[in-house]
Amino acid sequence: MAFASTLSLYSHPQVRLHHQRLQSLAITAAGVAQLVRLPTLKSRRACSSGAKFRSFVVRASSSVEGTPARATASRRVYRQSQTNAPLSNAPVKQIGNFVASVGAFFALTFVIWKVVEKLLGPTQKQLKSSTAESQSTSQGVKWSFAAGTNLLSQLGAKIERQSKQKLNEFARELRSFPSIDMSGRNFGDEGLFFLAESLAFNQIAEEVSFAANGITTAGLKAFDGVLQTNTTLKTLDLSGNLVGDEGAKCLCDILVNNSSIEKLQLNSADLGDEGAKAIAEMLKKNSSLRVLELNNNLIEYSGFSSLAGALLEHNTIRNIHLNGNYGGALGANALAKALESNKSLRELHLHGNSIGDEGIRSLMTGLSLHKGKLTLLDISNNSLTSKGALHVAEYIRKSRSLLWLNLYMNDIGDEGAEKIADALKENRSITTLDLGGNNIHVDGVSAIAKVLKDNLVITTLELSYNPIGPDGAKALAEILKFHGNIKTLKLGWCQIGAKGAEFIADALKYNTTISILDLRANGLRDEVCFSVS
């Protein structure tokens, strides 16, 4: 038969399958196994549409053919297939299994990735939220003006809770200590609204600093109704905040009715002439304020004029600080006229106002006629020359109350130093004299040294940043060796060198008053420093 094959098997048939062909083993009567090859099946595509073929699949036979002997018995099995019968679907199943496995792998990987991402890193949305929160906190915690809602909702529960805790801590400080420094805590206008309540009827806090907290005009309104009722607070520091002219007006409207604050600090508060004018009007009505600090603002002649007018009517103010403004000669002239009638002023700070020689002439004239007892005068860094020093010297001769005179960082030179020295011969009140940075050389320092021989009042002498050299140090050392009452001597950056230091060291062997000596930046070697010490 062309399409038949006989396969004789024992009770346990052995079958070997090969790709694209069927084969079996036949056992002959002699017991020898023979390989029977079945014909290769043609592809269904190669067959005609109506052709039929048979394929044999090896199976255990259900009937015995031939003799009953087991050795020669064989079983015949066959199955007839039509051309339209489906072929084996094993490859399709394998592909399906492969695709399913790959899909499961990627799905599992995606799930693991999401879990790890959530555990280890924030999402982009969370990063944006975190950035926004950090920016908000760097500019000050944002609060709401409405009662009971001190935080904006977008900050989140955690930020809100932490902020409230901080504010509660600050409030407890205000209620617990007489002196509280809250500078630089960046709580802003809204935080001040929360804290201001702690000052109302407060019987503990006497000095409070809210400096550098991002407070503006809006925040200062928190003091309305608070400072009017507080009778304990003595010092209020709002320096380093953007108070501005409008803020100054708002604050002054409140302080008009305050009877306890004695010291008001508004340094570096962006105040101009209008702000100074508002403060001046407040001074005319407020009788408790003693110290007013307006350093490093933008106050010019108009503002100086307004403050001068207040000094004519206010006889309780003791100290005025106007360092680092723009008063100029005209501003100094305005103050001079007010000082003639004022009896209360004790300290006048005018550092860095570009007063010049003409301005200092007017100011010294006014101080000479001053009916009060000025104890401190700071006119440093005002572009004074030897001409200006002459006017200062005239005032020194007349003053009987001045204790502290600061001429630091002007340019009076040797001529100006000699004029100051001559005036000091007639003055017995000045204890601290600062002539640093005035381009004084040997002649000038020699004139000052001669005065110290008979002057036992001056205890602090500042001569730093003057090129006096070794000879200038020698002139001082010869006098201070056995004379004077100098306790603090400052000669830093004076170019005295090792030789000058040796003169000072020799004087210290005999001097019994000097306890503080500054010789910085004079090119001294270790051995010289050792001899001085």
Buried (B, 14 or more C-beta within 10 A) or exposed (E): EEEEBBBBBEEEBEEEEEEEEBBBBBBEEEEEEEEBEBBEBEEBEEEEEEEEBBBBEBEEBEEEEEEEEEEBBBBBEEEEBEEEEEEEEEEEEEEEEEEEEEEEEEEEEEEEEEEEEEEEEEEEEEEEBEEEBEEBBEEBBBBEEEEEEBBBEEBBEEBBEBBBEBBEEBBEBBBEBEEBBBBEBBBBBBBBBBBBBBBEEBEBBBBBBBBBBBBBBBBBBBBEEBBBEBEBBBBBBBBBBEBBBBBBBBBBBBBBEBEBBBBBBBBBBBBBBBBBBBBBBBBBEBEEBBBBBBBBBBBBBBBBBBBBBBBBEBEEBBBBBBBBBBBBBBBBBBBBBBBBBBEBBBBBBBBBBBBBBBBBBBBBBBBBEBEBBBBBBBBBBBBBBBBBBBBBBBBBEBBEEBBBBBBBBBBBBBBBBBBBBBBBEEBEBBBBBBBBBBBBBBBBBBBBBBBBEEBEEBBBBBBBBBBBBBBBBBBBBBBBBEBBBBBBBBBBBBBBBBEBBBBBBBBBEEBEBBEEBBBEEBEBEEEBBEBBE
